Amino acid sequence: MKKIVLYTLLLVCTCSSVLAKNYSRKEYIQKYKDLAIKEMERTGIPASITMAQGILESRNGNSDLARKANNHFGIKCHDWVGPSMKFDDDKKGECFRKYNNPYESYKDHSEFLTTRPRYAFLFKYRSDDYKRWAHGLKKAGYATDSRYAHKLISIIEAEQLYKLDRKGAGKDFYAEPDASQLADIDGDLSIDPFGARLEVANGIHYIVSKKGDTFYSIEKNLGVERKKLLRYNDLPKNYILQLDQRLYLHNKRNKAARGYNFHRVKEGDSLYSISQQYGVKLKKLCKYNRVKKNYKVEPGERIWLRKKKR
């Protein structure tokens, strides 16, 4: 009887190992390149960088973290409130984020880079400048490996992933995957209509409202709640969205980007418009200039965008 049980267990293990297919690097690229391109068009993160990070962090999608938690980028829990799993990494039993599908992992990778201040400087680089992005990720502390940037660049150049950064190049990169290859990727793979409209100021993503936009449509497409949009943009609760309005999708900064110490007021400027132009919180502008929110600026006046040096 024990022999039969042992044989059955061996058979199950053998079948499981056969079913758990190991992807090659090229198979991984073919399977997930569309997600990397989608995120590039939505956020500006180079598809080559996203793809190389996925390859390196998930070992071509074959790591336990990728298989059991759909986590392709090795992102730990940090301030995560969703599902999680424990894996050994730098320390034993570290907490890692768990996703329902790979697409959620790719989207959260974008969210991780676009919302953390230490990565803000990366978005000053072009989306086809993969070398600067690779070195920038290492500089910002994405990984502890001293050769992290060189490994990403090596993967990108070996697989010619830089071709993914060119507009419309994805369809000609390897063979186009059929429906069965994307069967395990849930969610809408169509390009977010707001994606091409994302712009960056002071390291913060924003859009400019167009005809037909509403707070509801922005929330639906970009996932930012109305109350957060109002808070991020120093707007009152009963505010009605205006045409051609700059709307930040994350909190504005406490000071302007390096090199912008003050703004020389022009005709038509207001303290609020200056706050939006430079991505600086309105209350901080008031503090730096020792004025109140309803203060009326005058043409030629100097408005400080960061604490004045004494």
HELIX and SHEET records of a PDB file:
HELIX    1   1 LYS A    2  LEU A   19  1                                  18    
HELIX    2   2 ARG A   25  THR A   43  1                                  19    
HELIX    3   3 ALA A   47  SER A   58  1                                  12    
HELIX    4   4 ASP A   64  ALA A   69  1                                   6    
HELIX    5   5 PRO A  102  THR A  115  1                                  14    
HELIX    6   6 PRO A  117  LYS A  124  5                                   8    
HELIX    7   7 TYR A  130  ALA A  140  1                                  11    
HELIX    8   8 TYR A  148  ALA A  158  1                                  11    
HELIX    9   9 LEU A  161  ASP A  165  5                                   5    
HELIX   10  10 GLY A  170  ASP A  172  5                                   3    
HELIX   11  11 ALA A  179  LEU A  182  5                                   4    
HELIX   12  12 GLY A  195  ARG A  197  5                                   3    
HELIX   13  13 PHE A  215  LEU A  222  1                                   8    
HELIX   14  14 ARG A  226  TYR A  232  1                                   7    
HELIX   15  15 LEU A  271  TYR A  278  1                                   8    
HELIX   16  16 LEU A  282  ASN A  289  1                                   8    
SHEET    1   A 2 SER A  84  PHE A  87  0                                        
SHEET    2   A 2 GLU A  94  ARG A  97 -1                                        
SHEET    1   B 3 GLU A 199  ALA A 201  0                                        
SHEET    2   B 3 ILE A 204  VAL A 208 -1                                        
SHEET    3   B 3 ARG A 246  TYR A 248 -1                                        
SHEET    1   C 2 PHE A 262  ARG A 264  0                                        
SHEET    2   C 2 ARG A 302  TRP A 304 -1                                        
END                                                                             
